[in-house]
Amino acid sequence: MESRETERDAILRALTPVVDGIAATFGPVCEVVLHDYRRPEKSVVAVAGSVTGRTVGGAMSEIGMRVLARGGDAVDELNYVTRTGAGRLVKSSTMVLRDSTGAVFGALCVNVDVTEVDRVQGLLAALAGAAGGQADAPVTTFGDDIDSVVDALLDDRLRRQGQTWAGLDRSRRLTLFRSLDERGVFAVRRAIEQVAARLGISRASAYSYLSQARAAHETGADGAEGPGSTESTASTDDNPEGARP
């Protein structure tokens, strides 16, 4: 185990000058971030450029959480487009780092601010009479605080459900927990407590919903009522008062 950790440390050290080199090559519109997923709350170990405002010691984004949740099944995500909370359009690539056993332990991310390119493209298309509606890029929360990333994911999932926690039935509550789990939220230390506090339920209830969501997914009965599966299987401490959806 110690030799594996030493190997991972060596890979990260070897990639550190690569971070500076890529950023210098593409100039001020480029940011390169090196992540060590062994420390999700402080995964950023090297950064060059400033597109998302990341700093060394900062947390992973929801994209990193998704990679972490997939474990050995994680793949490189290349040339995807997202938008920062400030509205900047960013084209990114996330390259997964593996040790000699194939285990995922980090990622090298390249972010290029293409906001101005997109504006020029739109202007040229309008001049050519070929302007058309483009699908909005999804907003991604980038920040040095892992709590803000967890909050953003929870808010997004509730918004997609179209309900507050109090308005969700058991099936949709399990769907919410399953969705957060698939995005790696519960791989983050203390995330279960944070989610419980946001929803206004006890930690025991949150663990119960998570356990049921995972069991339902494994049996292919996502949210379905089965023998002995009733609303009371979660903690009775589900009063939504004080919840902040």
KAKARA-V866688 format. One record per backbone hydrogen bond with DSSP energy under -0.5 kcal/mol. CO is the residue of the C=O (numbers start at 1). NH is the residue of the N-H. If there is no record, write none. Layout:
BEGIN
((CO;NH) (CO;NH))
END
This chain:
BEGIN
((1;5) (2;6) (3;7) (4;8) (5;9) (6;10) (7;11) (8;12) (9;13) (10;14) (11;15) (12;16) (13;17) (15;19) (16;20) (17;21) (18;22) (19;23) (20;24) (21;25) (22;26) (23;27) (26;29) (27;30) (29;113) (31;111) (32;48) (33;35) (33;109) (34;45) (34;46) (35;37) (35;107) (36;39) (37;40) (39;42) (40;43) (40;60) (43;36) (43;45) (44;57) (46;34) (48;32) (55;58) (58;44) (61;65) (62;66) (63;67) (64;68) (65;69) (66;70) (67;71) (68;71) (70;73) (71;74) (76;78) (77;94) (80;92) (82;90) (83;140) (84;87) (88;84) (88;90) (89;114) (89;115) (90;82) (90;92) (91;112) (92;80) (93;95) (93;110) (94;77) (94;96) (95;108) (97;105) (97;106) (99;102) (103;99) (105;37) (105;38) (106;97) (107;35) (107;109) (108;95) (109;33) (110;93) (111;31) (112;91) (112;114) (114;118) (115;119) (116;120) (117;121) (118;122) (119;123) (120;124) (121;125) (122;126) (123;127) (124;128) (125;130) (125;131) (126;129) (138;83) (140;142) (141;62) (144;146) (145;148) (145;149) (146;150) (147;151) (148;152) (149;153) (150;154) (151;155) (152;156) (153;157) (154;158) (155;159) (156;160) (157;161) (158;162) (158;163) (164;167) (165;168) (169;173) (170;174) (171;175) (172;176) (173;177) (174;178) (175;179) (176;180) (177;181) (178;182) (179;183) (180;185) (181;184) (184;187) (185;188) (188;191) (190;194) (191;195) (192;196) (193;197) (194;198) (195;199) (196;200) (196;201) (198;244) (202;206) (203;207) (204;208) (205;209) (206;210) (207;211) (208;212) (209;213) (210;214) (211;215) (212;216) (213;217) (214;218) (215;219) (216;220) (216;221) (217;220) (221;224) (226;229) (228;230) (230;233) (231;234) (236;238) (237;202) (240;243))
END
